[in-house]
C-alpha cells in the first residue's frame, strides 16, 4: 500500500521537476523521496531530525552566501515546549470549586445502595468521602448532615488505613531545577516554553539565538540545522517546524567582524527558523559558544541586548 | 435514608413498554422471565428515577450567581483575546520575514515555500499533563554511535 503511494508520489515529483526551471540539472533518480512514514520512523534509531536534504544532496559548498553586501544568516529559535498544564489563577480555582459545590448541591439523588455492593471496599471509600465532604461543605444539604454522623460511627480504624494505602502519589510540579534556579536545566519551569540562547565570547551583545552563515548551496532549514549541530553538539533530538522562517533581523556588521575580505559584506540579515527539542542537551564547543541557557520569554530580557529583544520578542510564546 | 426511587407518575417509557406487553410492567410486579429481580431494579433505576429537582435560588443568590458567571466569561474572553493577539504578532513577524526573504533571494524563498511532501507530525510531541513523569527529561548522554 505504502509502495503504491510512494510510486505515485515519485511520478508526481518527476513531473513537477521537469517543469521547474533547473539552473543546476538534478538527475531525477538520485532525488529519492524520503519515506517519512510512521513505520519507517519506528525502525530508525539514532537522532535524526527532519531537516531537508534535497538541495544539498549533490552540490555542497562552504562558501558563505552574500547578497548585495549582506551576509545571509540562519538563526534557530529552539524551544522546549511546556510539559505540564499551567497553574490555575486564584479566580479560576475559586470558580471551579464554586461550580463543583453547585453541581453537587443540585444533583439528582444518588442511590449509593444500588451502585455499591454492601460491605465492599468501594462502598467504604464512598462513605468516607461523603463524611469528608459533609464536614467541609459550608452549606451542606440536610441529608448530608444527618448521614455524616451515622457514617463516622460506621468507619473503623482499618477502613481509614485501607483508604490511605490506596492513595496515589503524584510527582511535584515544582522541580529541583526550579528551586536551584538552574538556567541550563531543561526541567525548569515545566509549565512554560523555554528558548535556547547561547553566549558568544565577547562583551557586547554576547547572548543571542544560535545562528550562522548560510552556505551557497543550502536552504535556510539546512543551514540552521548545521549551525546548531556545530555550535551546540549533536546530542539533541530536534524537529524543525517547516521550512518557513518565523522572523528576521537586519543589522550592520561592525568593521572588525568581516569574514570575507574580497566581497566585504557590510550588513547581515538573520532569518530565524523554528524548531523543537524533544530530548538531549546542548554541548558547547567553546569556540563560537561558551555558555548556554534555557529561558522563558520574560527572562530573556535579562540576558539579551534590548534592541535584539525588541526585534525578536514577538516570535516567542507568552506561556 | 429514604429511597430516591419512589415511583411518581408513569413515564412515557414505562407506558410504551406496558403497551408492548412486556412482562412485569404492572405496578408492583416482578418478572420471573429471567428469574432475576435485579433486572427490575436496573429498569427502575434507568426509567423510574425522578428527574433532577429544579434549582431554586433567591433573588440575591441569583444576582450573585449571575455576577460570578459574567466575571468568568469576561476573564475567559480576555484570555482568548490575549492568545489571539499573541498569534497575530507571531504571524506578522512571519509575514515580514517572508517578504524580506522574497526580496532578498528568490531561490531561498522558493525553497522555503516548498512544503515537505511526506511530512508527519512528530510522535515525541508530549501531551500536557497535570504533573510531570518520573523521568522528566531524557538527557541522552553520548552512548550513541
Interface residues (C-beta under 8 A of the other chain):
Chain A: X9 X13 X33 X34 X35 X36 X37 X38 X41 X46 X47 X50 X52 X55 X65 X67 X68 X70 X72 X81 X82 X83 X84 X85 X89 X91 X92 X95 X98 X106 X107 X108 X109 X110 X111 X114 X143 X147 X170 X171 X172 X173 X175 X185 X186 X187 X190 X214 X219 X220 X221 X235 X236 X237 X239 X242 X243 X244 X245 X246 X247 X248 X250 X269 X271 X272 X276 X278 X279 X280 X281 X314 X315 X317 X318
Chain B: X1 X3 X4 X5 X41 X45 X49 X50 X51 X52 X53 X55 X68 X71 X72 X75 X82 X86 X89 X90 X92 X93 X94 X96 X97 X98 X100 X101 X104 X105 X108 X111 X112 X113 X114 X115 X116 X117 X118 X119 X120 X122 X123 X124 X125 X126 X128 X129 X130 X131 X132 X133 X134 X136 X137 X138 X139 X140 X141 X142 X144 X145
